[in-house]
Amino acid sequence: MSSLGSSVCGYVLLLVVQIVLIIVFGFFTNYSEEILPKNGNATEGLEDKKPLAKYPHFQDIHVMIFIGFGFLMTFLKRYGFSATGLNLLVASLAIQWAIVMRGCYVMEGGKIPLSLDSLIGADIAAAAVLISMGALLGRTTPMQLLVMTICEIAVFAANEYLQVDLMRIADVGGSITVHAFGAYFGLAVSFALRPSKEDAKTGPMEGSSYGSDITAMIGTIFLWIFWPSFNSALVDGADQERAIINTYLSLAGATVITFVMSIMVSHEKKFDMVHVQNSTLAGGVAVGSVCNLLIHPFGAVLVGVIAGVISVLGYRFLTPAMLSKLRISDTCGVNNLHGMPALLSAVFSAIYASVATTEVYGNSLTTIFPAMKQNSSLTEEDLHGMVIGGYGRSAAMQGAYQLSAISLTVLIAIVGGLSTGLVLRSPMMRQLEKEEHHIDDVCWETPAESDTEEPSTNLCQ
């Protein structure tokens, strides 16, 4: 009997999913009220012609998703087609599905309102899936990745709503809801798909070449340049400017310490491209939950430096140990780039939240930490919204909620990832053989094959 991913039946299912999404968009979405045509005076017409303030941020995040993540994963010497091509496919499905799943929590009159903010949120949700894809890179079929995308986005949207809307945590850069979630969801799937003890070792194609490392650096540079936009897209005004400054400084600190640590811990006491491609970005993750807070430029650099150290040590010691001891393969090292720096960010967010006062933040305190509003200052909208634990939190309570958020997120990600992994390893899903790992030939028409012989295996028909 044919299994999904080994015959055309799997991709017929994908076609059905796309048709269902078309129907859902047709019946359950509409443009948000502020971008629909209005009947009014000339002044209102001029308001409609103002430039979109967030479009540059949307562009930057879009570049990160489709170029940054895609090219970063091209480091494998025979997996460049899949890294960039499947990145495009997975992200395109994730964005559509994220608009629907996230929109279910903000429906108005039975319709999901769409705006530029919706697209930015969907792009950010897609980032979580691409992080999980990095943990599994080269060891799954395209159909397994697409099934994982559908499952993960549903869990992601629920967790994001729980943390941001119900628990009212501060996480504008997504370190908790995006990076930690994506990393540990992917690692949980990897655990569910883990190989036998005999096969728990690095494969012959699980390495880079001189050319593939250069193309991966293209992804690193794009991510590095645009990360301040990723962390600041969801805030405005002074909060946004602080987020940009703090992210930039944190990235710079992480980059310098990465080069230092790399030459200290590498086998030949030389720079390691794995560290340079990945750990230089750890500062952007680690500062995410606190990027709009008053952490001082000193604090931003310090966060980046600590993240860089943790990330390099993770690549050097933890990733090999996870494979040999736990049989958890982490192809891109997402635990070191996204997981551990996100945990660090959550700890820092709890510390800074616990010392936040009106004297320091002024009126912006309750904008950054909405649940710290006092009951006497609640608006009608606040009264109709649900907040776990209620309003009137103290600074110490907000700090505790920040820690609760990362704990819950990691737990939800692991449970969701394990459940998804069981689906992916079921008999109805085709599994890659060991010799098919980390090569394009089994799914793509590669130039070498077209010039010499027919492909030996075809997952895409």
N, C-alpha and C positions, 0 to 999 in steps of 0.2 A: 504494500500500500504506500502511496506517495505521502511524504511528510512535508510540512510547510517549509519552504526554503529550498527544497530539492526539485520542485516542479513548478509549473505555472500556477498551480492552485494557490500557493502562498501569495502570489502577486495579484491574483484575482481578488483575494481577501483585501489586499491593500487598496485595490480599485474600489471595492465595496465601501471601505472606510472613507475614502475620499468622496464618494457619492453621498454617503451619510452626512459628512461634514458640509457638503454643498446644501443639502436639505436643511440642516440645522441652521446654517447661516441665512438661508432664505426665509425660514419661519421664525427664528428666535433671536435675530440680531437686527440692529439698526444703528445709524449714526447717532452719536450722543446729541442731546438737545442743543448744546452750545455751538454745534457746527451745522445744524440744519438752517435753511433759509429763514430769515425773520422779516416780518412786516413792521417797519418802524421808520424813524426819521433819518436824516442824512448822517447824523452823528453816529448812529448805530451801524450804518453802512461802512463808515470809515473804520470802526472798531474791527469789522470783519476782515479788513484788508491789512491789518497789522501783521508783521512777519511772525512766524511760529517760533517762539523763544526756545522750545525744546527740540526743534528739528535737528540742530547740530548734534545734540546729545544722542538722539535716535540714530543718526547716521553713524556716529562713532561706535555705538553699541552694535549696530548692524555689521560694521566692519570687523569688530572683535569676534562676533559669532561665526561669520562666514569665511573670513580670511585668517584671523588670529588663531582660533581654535583649530580650523582646518589645516593650516600649514604647520602649526606646532606639532600635530600628530603625524607629520610626514617623516619623522626621524627614522622610522623603520625602513630598511634599504629596499624592500620589495613590496611596500604597502602604501605607496603614495597615491595611487588611484583611489583606493578605498578610504584613505584618511581624508582626502579632500572631497571625493564624490559622495561617500556615505555621510559625511558631515553635512553636506548640502541637503541631502535627502532627509536625514533625521531631523535637522533643524527646521526644515520646511513643514514637516508633519507636526513637530512639536509646537511650532508657533500657532498653527491653526487650532490644534487641540487645546493649547493653553488659553487661547482667547475664549474658547467655549467653557472650559472647566473653571477658569478664574472668574469668568462672567456670570456663572451660576450663582455666585455669592453677592452679586451687585445688580441683579436683574431689576428692571423698572417696568412695571406693567407687562410682565411676561416677555420682555425683550432685553437682550444684552446690549448695553450702550457701548458703541465703539468710538474711540478717540485716539489721538496720538499716544496718550498715556497707556491705553490698552495695548498698543503695539510694543511700546517700551517694556511693559510688564511681560508680554509674551516672549520677547527676545530674552529677557532675563530668566524666564522659566526655561527656555530652550538651553540656556547656559548650564543649568543643573543637569539636564540630560546629557549634554556633551561632556561634562565632567565625568559622569558615570560611564559613558562610552570610552573615555580614556583609560579607565581601569580595565576594561574588557578588550581593548583594542587588539584586533588580529585573532581573537579566539572565539568569535561568534559569527553567525551568518547574518546577512543583511536583514532577513525576516526576524531573527531573534532581536536585533536592535530595534526594529520597528514595533514589535510587541512590547519590548521593554519601555519604549517611549510612551506608548499609550497608557501602560500601567503607572509609570513614574509620574507623568504629568498629573494624573488624577490624585495621587497621593501628595504630590508637591503642592497643588492648589489648596488641598484641605489643610495641610500643615501651615502654609503661608497665611491662610485666613485665621487659623487658630493663634498663631504667634503675633501677627501684626494687628489684626482687627479685634480679636477677643482678649488676648493677653496684653496688647498694646506695648510691645517691646520696641526698643530703638535698634534698628538694623537697616539703615538706609543703603549701605553698601552690600547687603545680602550675604554677609559672612556666615550668619547662622542659617538663614532660610534657603540660601542657594549653594554656597560652597560646602558647608558641612553636610547638608542634606545630599547633594549630588555625590560627594566623595564617599560617604558611608553607605548610601544606597548602592552605588556601583561596587564597592568592596563586598557588600553583602551578597549581591548577585554573583560576584566572582567566587565567593565562598561556596555558594550553592552549586556552582559549576566546577568546583575545584577538581583537579586531575588526581589520578592515583599516585601513590607514593613514588612509584617508579618514574612517572612522567612529571613530577614536581621539580622541574629544573628548567633553566633558560633554553629555549629552542634554538636551532641553528640559524633561523631567519630573524630571531628577536634581537637584532642589533642594527647599528646604523652604518652608513657609508659616509665618505667625505661629502658627497653631493647632498645626501638626504639630511645631514646635519645642518648644512647651509640653508636649505629650504625651511627646515624647522625653525631656524633663527629668524626667518622672515616673520613667522607667526609670533615669535617672542617679541620682536620689535613692535609689531602692530598692537599686540596686547599691552605692552609697556606704555606706548604712547597714548593709547585711548583709555587706559584704566581709570584715570581721574574722571572721565565722563561716565563710566559705568557706576562709580561710587556716588556721583553727585546728581544723577539724572532725576531722582525722586524727590529732591528738595529744591528750594528756591532761595533767592536773596543771599543774605549773609551765611546761612547754613550751607548753601551750595558752594560759595566761595571758600569757606573753611574746608569743606570736603575735598575740593580740588587741591588746595594747598597741602593739606595733610596727606592725601594720597600720593601726591608727587614726591614729597619729602620722604615718605615711607618707602616708596619704590627705590629712590636714590640710595637710601641707607641699606636696603636689602641687597642692592646690586653690588655695592662696594664690598660688603662683608661676604657675599657669595664668592667673589673672586679670591678673597683672602682664605676663606674656609676650604674652598675647592683645592687650592694648592697645598693646604696643610694636611688634608685627609686622603687625597687621591693616592693611588698605589705608586705612581712614578713622580709624585710631587710636581705635577703639572696641572694646568687648568683642565677640567672635565666639562665637555659640552653639555652633558646631561644636567649638571648643576647650573651652568650659564643659561641654558634654555628655559629652565623651570624655576629655580630658587630665586632668581632675580625678580620674579613676579610675586613672590610670597608676601612682600610688603604690602602689595595692593589688597591681598586677601585679609591679612592680619589687621589692617587699619579700617576695614569695611564697616564694622559695627560702631566704631567710634569716630569715623572720619568727619562728621559734622559737629562733634563735641569740642569743647575748649580743652584740648589735650596739650596745647602749646606746641610750637614747632619742634622743640626738644623732644617732646613725647612722641611725635610722629616719626622722627628719625629713629628713636629708640625702639619703637614697635617694629619698624622695618628691619633693624639690625637683629633683633631677637628672632624675628620670623626667618630671616636669611640663615641664621645659624641652625635653627631647628630643622629647616628644610634640607640643607646640605647634609647634615648628620643623618636625617631620615633616608635620603637617597643612598648614602654610603653604607649604613648599617641596618636600618629597619626594613627596607624593602627586600633585601636578600633573606633576612631572617623570617619575614612573613611567608616567603615562598618555601623555604626549606623546613620551617617548623610547623606552619599552619596550612601550607599548600594554598595560600591565597596569592594569586598572581595579580600584580598591579602594574600593567604594562607602562603606563605613562607616569606612574608614581603620584597618583592623585592624592594619596594620603599625605604626602610631603608638601605638595604645592597648595592643596585646597583644604584637606582635612585638619591637620595639626595647626596650621596658621589660623583657620577658622575657630578652632577651640581657644587659641590664644586671644583672638579678637573678642570672643564672648567673655572671657575672664576680664579683659581690660574694660569691656563695656559695663560689667557689673561693678568694677572698682570705681569708674568715673561716674556711673549713675548714683552710687551710694554716697558720693560727696557733692552731688549737684545741688545748688541752692539758688534761690531767687536773687540773692545778692550778686552772684556770679553771672547768671544767665539772664536776669531780668525777665521781661515778658516772654522771651523765647523758651523759657523752661517748660511750660505746658504745651508748647508746640512740639518740642523734641520728645518730651515724656507726657503724652496726653493724659495718662491715668493719674498723674500727680496734680491734676486740677482739683481744687477744693470744691466741695458740694455747693457752696454758695455762689460759685462763678460758672456753674454749668449752664450751657445753652439748651434750647429746646431739642436741637439735634443730638446733643450729648445724652439727654434724658431718654431718648428713644433708642439709643444704641446700647448694645450689651458689652459690658467689660467684666471679664473674670476677676473677681475680687473687689470690684467696684472702684470708684474714684477716690481721691483723697489719699493716695499712697504717699508714704514717706520716701525719702531718698534711699534708705536702707531696704525698704520693701521693693522698690524698683530694681535695685541691684540684685535682690534675690530672684525676682522675676526674670531678669536677664540670664541668670544661671539656670533657672528652670527651663527656659526656652531652649538653650543648647542641649540640655539633657533630654528633653522631650523630642527635639528634632532628631538627634542621633538615634534615639530609640525607635521613633517612627520610621526613619530611613532604613534602619537595619531590619525591622520586621517587614516593611514593604519590599525591601530588596531581596530578603530570603524568600518571601512568597512569590515574587516575580521570577527569581532564579529557579524555583521548583517548576514553574510554568515553562520556562525556557529549556529545561532539561527533560521535559516530558517526552514520551515516545512520538507525539505528534509534531515535534520540532526536530528538524535535522540538526545533528551535532557535527562540528568539524572534527576530522581526524587530526592526530598530532602533527602529521606531515603537511597538513593544509593550513596550519597556523601561520599568520603573519606574512602571507603572500597574496598578491592580487590575482594570480593566474586562475584560481578556482572560480572566480566570479566575473572577471573582466577579460575582455579581448585585449591582450597586451601586444605591443609591437613585435616582441620576440616570437610569440606564438603565431601571429598572423603571417610571419615570414617563414616559419619552419613547419609547424605541425598543428594539428587540432588540439584544443584544450582537452585535458584528460578528465576534468570534472566540470560540471556546469551547475552552479547553484541558482542561477537566475532564469532558468527555463523550467 
